[in-house]
Amino acid sequence: MLSAEMKQLISDHSAGMVATINDNGAPSVSPKATFVIIDDGTIAFGNIRSPGTVANLRQRPSVEICFIDVLTRKAVRVTGTATIVHKAEADIDLVSAFESVWAQYVPHMSSFVVIAISAAELILSPAYDLNFTADELRGINLAKLNSL
């Protein structure tokens, strides 16, 4: 489901904007920065301070996450179903995936939110339709950010 390009973007820009639905039926979006890729069809993030997101997912496990590379103007939108796994009940492979990338944060994680991906989409800026390359966009957007 996740292509090599999608995996690279998620690995390089691991802060994903996680969209859930709250008790009032309204969308709720919260950034989560401890994502790991488990396999082509599964990603996860560590629950450090996510009481609202986890509560929403316990009631309504549908989730969408957007990862963005602001320099190249590429994004990955992932849709799926979340399962909350308490750290004490997690299998060694799941814990190892987090320890390999986020070792300093694992002691602060009470659980892991594992997302079974049902759809994944690479989203490109309309600038690519105008024949801009990723390198050109990186240069243009880096200059914009540096000027701030």
DAURLIN-V341997 format. One record per helix or strand of 2 or more residues. SS is the DSSP state (H for helix, E for strand). FROM is the first residue (numbers start at 1). LEN is the number of residues. If there is no record, write none. Layout:
SS&FROM&LEN + SS&FROM&LEN
This chain:
H&4&9 + E&16&6 + E&27&6 + E&35&5 + E&42&6 + H&51&9 + E&62&8 + E&74&13 + H&87&3 + H&92&15 + E&111&14 + H&126&5 + H&134&13
